[in-house]
Amino acid sequence: MILWHNPRCSKSREALALLQARGVTVTERRYLEDAPTLAELREAQARLGLTAIKMMRVKEPAFKARGLSRDSDEAMLLAAMAEEPKLIERPLAFAEKGAVIGRPPERVLDIL
């Protein structure tokens, strides 16, 4: 399983701990340091089956500072996440069975 992880986030740490407790081999991607490309974000969006806005942290100051809104178009939102990865909701988990946003953290167990 691949986990787009922010170790400073309690929900992200909880998701990682849940997976590790079940013996899941997790590849951590610290997406703030290793930002996903626009193409990777599009792929993540397709796997998640969500609109871009559902993948975003809309309460981040950068969301408003960039002039984004819930009505912004998909391309603009995806580009913003590629340029400023702190806008990406966390954690995101990817496995053969599917992909989920780990909110609440227990959702990562759904794709085991």
N, C-alpha and C positions, 0 to 999 in steps of 0.2 A: 504494500500500500504506500502511496505517496501522500504526504500531508504537507500542505502549504501552511507553515507554522510560524507563529510569532511567539518566542519564548517569554516575552513580557506580558502576554495576554493570558489571564487565568483560564478562560474557556479553551484556549488552544492547548495549554498545559494539561488541562483535565482530559481533553480528547486524546492526547498523546498517552497519558497515563492509563486510560481505559484500554487502549489498543495494546500497549505493552503488557498490561496485566493479563491479557488474553493470549499472550505469546505471539502477537502479530509482528511480523518484520515490517518496520516502518522506515521509509526513506523520508527524512525531513528535508523540506525545501524552505529555507528561511527567506521567504519571498520579499522581505524588505531589503535584504542584502543581495539576493539573486532574483531581481524583478522579472516576472513573466513578460514575454513579448506580446505584442498585440495578437499575433497568430495563436500563441498559447492561451491567451484569454478567450479568444473566439472558440478554441477547442474546448476549454473548460466550460464555457457557457453552453455549448452544444451538449456536452456530457451531463451537465447539471440540469439541462432543460429549463433554464430560467431566463428571464429578461435581465439585461445588464444591471438595471436598478436594484434588482433583488440580490445581486452579488456585491453591492456597495455598502460602505459605511457612510450613510447619508448624514450622520451627526458629526462626522469629522469636520473641523474648521475648513479644511482644504476643499471640501465639497462646495460649500457656499462661496469661498474665496475664488473658486474657478467659475463662478456664475452658473453652476449646475443646478438642475431641479429635477424633480421626479418626471417631468415632461421632456427632458432633454432626449435627443435621439440616441439610439443604440450606439452608433459609431462614435459620437462625442463621449459617451459614458465609458466605452471600452478604451478609447484613446486616453482618457483621463486616468483610468486605472493603470494603464501601461506606463504613463509618465509619472504617476504618483501612487505607487503600490500600497501606501497606507490607506487608500480608499477601498481596497479589496476587503470584503468581509472575511473573517477568519474563524476557525480554521476551515480549509477546504480539503476534503479527503477524496482520493481517487483510487479505485480498485477495479479489478476485472468485472466485478458485479455491478459497478456503477460509480456514481460520484454524489457527494452531499456536502452541504455547508454544515459544519458541526455546531449548530445552534439549535437546541442545547447540545452539549458535547456528546451525549449518548447517541445522537443521530449517526455518528461514525460507525456504530455497531451494525447499522442497517445494511451496510454493504460488505459485510464479512462473508 
